[in-house]
Amino acid sequence: MSEIRKTDVLIVGGGAAGLSAAAEVASYGAKVTVLESDLHLGGQLVKQTHKFFGSKDEHAGTRGYKIADIILKEIEEYKNNVEVHTNTAAVGYYKDDGIVTAMAGEESYFKIQPKKILMATGAQEKIIPFPNNDLPGVYGAGAVQTLMNVYGVVPGKKVLMVGAGNIGLIVSYQLMQAGVEIVAVLEALPKIGGYWVHAAKIRKLGVPILLRHTIKAALGKDVVEGALIQELDDKFQLIGQPIKIDCDVICLAVGLTPTNEMLWQADCEMKFVPQLCGNVPVRDAKLRTSHPDFWVAGDAAGIEEASAAMIEGRIAGLSMAESLGLKIKKENFCIYQERLNALRRGEAGEKVRCGLGIAQITDWGNE
């Protein structure tokens, strides 16, 4: 029988939220274990070559992959308190004894018994159904970012982008920087979902953004050789005639959904909140779930910007340190919350604010 490893805090996910939480809770002396299923730490940050918005506290004006380096350097200061496992997936939680099972690579299996757990597992890409969507050449936008910004590989020569949210617009611009042609950006809604500054960049370069349009089918026998697109009416029904588009890549940027299977295993109270893009755990202001030993932060709590994920990681890390009985700077709760509120102000944050009104409670009344 394998030995059960012990740790104060287990963080599942080594992206923006997980790393920020690890730095925060380790700074108060907690022993932290981070599990990251990818081959490297940083999550989405390492794919983001654009400069961040926000304030100086959220590294405004700094490119995403540089922000990952900044947080990792901070964690290095507490390296005696932080144990990291990359290429390692958390595969199960057992309620009876609080044990988490993990798989390193494809063969090494071990168990961890943490006192507190943070789920910072991020999100997975959504897809939309259309004929031939399984052809080689149909990618999710995250896969394209990984190819481009991590491995330096362009996915093709002519890309049809489906989705005009921030991810679709940003990835389109990054592809163009690498010399790839964006033949068009399709958006089913009557308006662009992302920030106008991102849309303006590609419009200035001549890329058409076709509102109320969707993809009808991918064309090709063995690989993508084109696509059929079509206009939509105000009830999202197809109208007019299909238009053939010449492309060798179809990139889907049609949204994300929170990844939080282990929270279901732990019997955390969950709610479907459309504004947060799926099923999310009910949580208090300190990001503690209905399970007293589980916290959530980042896209696993609801789809939002990476800047918000980093602050949520700080709040969760501080809260876990408090729950462990460590002496913390309680005033930092207010500081972090105000920074988070600042990111969520205005029209851009209205959707998230509405979702939090459904998913967040004042407290659990159990302490």
C-alpha positions in Angstrom: 0.0 0.0 0.0 1.4 3.4 -1.0 2.3 5.9 1.7 -0.2 8.7 2.2 1.5 12.1 1.9 0.5 14.9 4.2 0.2 18.6 3.5 -1.5 21.7 5.0 -2.9 22.9 1.7 -3.4 21.1 -1.6 -3.8 23.3 -4.7 -5.2 21.6 -7.8 -4.1 23.7 -10.7 -0.9 25.6 -11.3 -2.3 28.5 -13.3 -3.0 32.2 -12.4 -5.3 31.4 -9.5 -3.4 28.4 -8.1 0.0 30.0 -8.2 -1.2 33.2 -6.6 -2.8 31.2 -3.8 0.3 29.1 -3.3 2.4 32.3 -3.0 -0.1 33.8 -0.5 -0.6 30.8 1.8 3.0 29.8 1.8 4.0 33.3 2.9 2.3 32.6 6.2 4.2 29.3 6.7 1.8 26.7 5.5 3.1 23.6 3.7 1.7 23.7 0.2 1.4 21.0 -2.5 0.6 22.1 -6.1 -0.7 19.6 -8.7 -0.5 20.7 -12.3 -1.7 18.4 -15.1 0.3 20.2 -17.7 4.1 19.8 -18.3 4.7 23.3 -16.9 3.3 25.8 -14.4 1.6 29.0 -15.4 -1.7 27.8 -17.0 -3.1 30.2 -19.5 -0.7 32.9 -18.5 2.2 31.3 -20.4 0.1 31.5 -23.6 -0.8 35.1 -23.3 1.6 37.4 -25.1 -0.6 40.5 -25.0 -0.2 43.1 -22.3 -2.7 43.0 -19.4 -5.2 45.7 -18.5 -6.1 46.7 -14.9 -3.9 48.4 -12.3 -0.3 48.1 -11.4 -1.3 45.6 -8.7 -2.4 43.3 -11.5 0.7 44.0 -13.5 -1.0 46.2 -16.1 1.1 46.7 -19.2 2.9 43.4 -18.6 2.6 40.4 -20.9 0.9 37.3 -19.5 3.9 35.0 -19.7 6.0 37.6 -17.9 3.4 37.7 -15.1 3.7 33.9 -14.7 7.5 34.5 -14.2 6.8 37.1 -11.5 4.5 34.9 -9.5 6.9 31.9 -9.8 9.8 34.1 -8.6 7.6 35.0 -5.6 7.0 31.3 -4.9 10.7 30.7 -5.1 11.1 32.8 -1.9 9.0 30.2 -0.1 10.4 27.1 -1.9 10.9 25.2 1.4 7.1 25.4 1.9 6.0 24.6 -1.6 6.1 21.2 -3.3 5.2 21.2 -7.0 4.1 18.2 -9.2 3.8 18.9 -12.9 2.4 16.4 -15.4 0.3 15.3 -12.4 -3.5 15.1 -12.4 -5.8 14.9 -9.3 -8.1 12.0 -10.2 -10.3 11.6 -7.2 -11.5 12.8 -3.8 -12.7 10.4 -1.1 -15.0 12.0 1.4 -14.6 9.3 4.1 -11.0 10.1 4.9 -10.4 13.3 2.9 -7.8 11.7 0.6 -7.0 12.9 -2.9 -5.6 10.5 -5.4 -3.1 11.7 -8.0 -1.5 10.3 -11.1 1.9 11.5 -12.2 2.5 10.8 -15.9 0.8 7.6 -16.8 2.2 5.2 -14.2 3.0 6.8 -10.9 0.1 6.9 -8.5 0.0 8.4 -5.0 -2.3 9.7 -2.3 -2.4 13.0 -0.5 -4.3 13.9 2.7 -4.5 17.7 2.9 -6.0 19.8 5.6 -7.4 22.3 3.1 -8.0 22.1 -0.7 -8.2 24.8 -3.3 -9.7 23.9 -6.6 -8.0 26.2 -9.2 -8.6 23.9 -12.1 -9.6 26.5 -14.7 -11.9 25.8 -17.5 -12.4 23.7 -20.6 -13.3 25.0 -24.1 -16.8 24.6 -25.4 -17.5 23.3 -28.9 -20.4 23.8 -31.3 -21.8 21.0 -33.5 -21.6 21.3 -37.2 -20.9 18.8 -40.0 -17.2 17.7 -40.2 -16.2 19.4 -37.0 -13.9 16.4 -36.3 -11.8 17.1 -39.4 -8.1 17.8 -38.7 -7.8 21.5 -38.9 -10.7 22.3 -36.5 -9.1 23.6 -33.3 -10.2 25.2 -30.1 -8.7 28.6 -29.5 -6.7 27.4 -26.5 -5.1 24.7 -28.6 -4.1 27.3 -31.2 -2.6 29.5 -28.4 -0.6 26.5 -27.1 0.8 25.7 -30.6 1.6 29.3 -31.3 2.8 30.8 -28.0 4.3 27.7 -26.2 5.7 25.6 -29.1 6.1 28.2 -31.9 4.0 26.3 -34.4 1.5 28.0 -36.7 -1.7 25.8 -37.2 -2.1 26.8 -40.9 -2.1 29.6 -43.4 -5.8 30.8 -43.5 -7.9 30.8 -40.4 -11.6 31.2 -40.0 -12.2 32.4 -36.4 -15.6 31.5 -34.8 -16.3 33.8 -31.9 -15.6 37.5 -31.3 -15.1 37.4 -27.5 -11.8 38.5 -26.0 -10.2 35.1 -26.7 -11.3 35.0 -30.4 -10.1 38.6 -31.0 -6.8 38.2 -29.1 -5.9 34.9 -30.8 -6.8 36.4 -34.2 -4.3 39.2 -33.6 -1.6 36.8 -32.4 -2.1 34.7 -35.5 -1.7 37.7 -37.7 1.5 38.7 -35.9 2.9 35.3 -36.9 1.9 35.9 -40.6 -1.3 33.8 -40.6 -4.2 35.2 -42.6 -7.5 35.6 -40.7 -10.1 35.3 -43.5 -13.0 36.4 -41.2 -14.2 36.4 -37.6 -17.8 35.2 -37.1 -20.0 36.2 -34.2 -23.6 34.9 -33.7 -24.6 37.8 -31.5 -25.5 41.2 -32.8 -22.4 42.8 -31.1 -18.8 42.0 -30.4 -18.4 40.2 -27.0 -14.8 41.2 -26.4 -13.2 44.6 -25.6 -13.3 47.0 -28.5 -9.6 47.7 -28.2 -9.0 44.0 -29.3 -11.5 44.2 -32.1 -10.0 47.5 -33.4 -6.6 46.0 -33.8 -7.8 43.4 -36.3 -10.3 45.6 -38.0 -7.5 48.1 -38.7 -5.7 45.3 -40.4 -8.7 44.6 -42.7 -10.2 41.5 -41.0 -14.0 41.4 -41.5 -16.0 40.7 -38.3 -19.3 39.3 -39.4 -22.0 39.7 -36.7 -25.0 37.4 -36.7 -23.1 34.8 -38.6 -22.2 31.2 -37.8 -20.4 28.3 -39.3 -22.7 25.8 -41.0 -20.1 23.1 -42.0 -16.4 22.4 -42.4 -15.4 21.4 -46.0 -12.8 18.8 -46.9 -12.3 15.1 -47.1 -9.2 14.4 -45.0 -8.4 17.9 -43.7 -10.2 21.3 -43.6 -10.2 22.8 -47.0 -12.9 25.4 -46.4 -16.1 26.3 -44.6 -19.7 27.2 -45.2 -20.9 30.1 -43.2 -24.4 31.6 -43.0 -26.3 34.6 -41.6 -28.6 34.3 -38.5 -31.7 36.2 -37.7 -32.6 37.7 -34.3 -33.9 34.3 -33.2 -30.6 32.6 -34.2 -32.2 30.8 -37.2 -30.3 30.5 -40.4 -31.3 32.9 -43.2 -30.1 33.6 -46.7 -27.7 31.4 -48.6 -24.5 29.7 -47.3 -21.3 31.4 -48.3 -18.1 29.3 -49.0 -15.0 30.5 -47.3 -11.5 29.4 -48.3 -9.5 28.3 -45.2 -7.4 25.5 -43.9 -8.1 26.1 -40.2 -11.3 26.6 -38.3 -10.7 28.0 -34.8 -13.5 27.8 -32.3 -13.6 30.5 -29.6 -17.1 30.0 -28.5 -16.7 30.1 -24.8 -15.4 28.2 -21.7 -17.1 26.2 -19.0 -15.7 25.8 -15.4 -13.8 22.6 -14.7 -14.9 21.4 -11.2 -15.6 17.7 -11.2 -13.9 17.2 -7.8 -16.2 19.7 -6.2 -19.1 17.4 -7.2 -17.2 14.5 -5.6 -16.9 16.5 -2.4 -20.6 17.2 -2.4 -20.1 20.9 -2.5 -23.3 22.8 -3.1 -23.4 23.7 -6.8 -25.6 25.9 -9.0 -25.9 26.4 -12.7 -25.2 30.1 -13.2 -25.3 31.2 -16.9 -23.5 34.4 -16.2 -20.6 32.4 -14.8 -20.8 30.0 -17.8 -21.9 26.8 -16.1 -22.1 24.8 -12.9 -20.1 26.6 -10.2 -19.9 26.1 -6.4 -21.7 28.3 -4.0 -19.1 30.2 -2.1 -18.7 33.0 0.5 -16.7 36.2 0.0 -13.5 34.4 1.0 -14.1 31.7 -1.7 -14.9 28.9 0.7 -17.4 26.4 -0.5 -20.1 24.6 1.4 -17.5 21.9 2.2 -15.5 23.5 5.1 -12.2 22.3 3.7 -12.7 23.3 0.0 -12.0 26.6 -1.6 -12.4 27.7 -5.3 -10.7 30.4 -7.3 -10.2 31.4 -10.9 -12.2 30.0 -13.9 -13.4 27.0 -11.8 -15.4 29.6 -9.8 -16.8 31.2 -13.0 -15.3 32.4 -16.2 -13.5 35.7 -15.9 -10.2 37.5 -16.7 -6.8 36.2 -15.5 -6.4 39.3 -13.5 -9.4 38.4 -11.4 -8.2 34.9 -11.1 -5.0 36.1 -9.5 -6.8 38.2 -7.0 -9.2 35.4 -6.2 -6.2 33.1 -5.6 -4.8 35.7 -3.1 -8.1 35.8 -1.2 -8.4 32.0 -1.2 -4.8 31.6 0.0 -5.3 34.2 2.8 -8.5 32.5 3.8 -7.0 29.0 3.9 -4.1 30.4 6.0 -6.7 31.9 8.4 -8.5 28.6 8.6 -5.3 26.8 9.6 -4.9 29.1 12.5 -2.0 31.0 11.1 -1.4 34.6 12.0 -2.4 36.6 8.9 -2.8 40.2 7.8 -6.6 40.4 8.0 -6.7 43.8 6.5 -5.5 42.2 3.2 -9.0 40.8 2.7 -10.4 44.3 2.3 -7.4 45.3 0.0 -7.8 42.3 -2.2 -11.6 42.6 -2.4 -11.4 46.2 -3.4 -8.9 45.3 -6.2 -11.4 42.6 -7.3 -14.3 45.0 -7.2 -12.4 47.5 -9.3 -11.9 45.0 -12.0 -15.6 44.1 -12.0 -16.9 47.7 -12.2 -18.7 49.1 -15.2 -20.4 47.4 -18.1 -17.7 44.8 -18.7 -18.2 43.4 -15.2 -22.0 43.5 -15.1 -22.3 39.9 -16.2 -20.0 38.6 -13.5 -21.5 40.8 -10.8 -25.0 39.4 -11.7 -23.6 35.8 -11.5 -22.0 36.4 -8.1 -25.4 37.6 -6.8 -26.6 34.0 -7.4 -23.5 32.0 -6.5 -22.1 34.0 -3.5 -23.4 34.0 0.0 -22.5 36.2 3.0 -21.1 33.4 5.2 -21.8 29.7 6.0 -22.7 30.3 9.6 -20.6 27.3 10.7 -17.8 29.1 12.4 
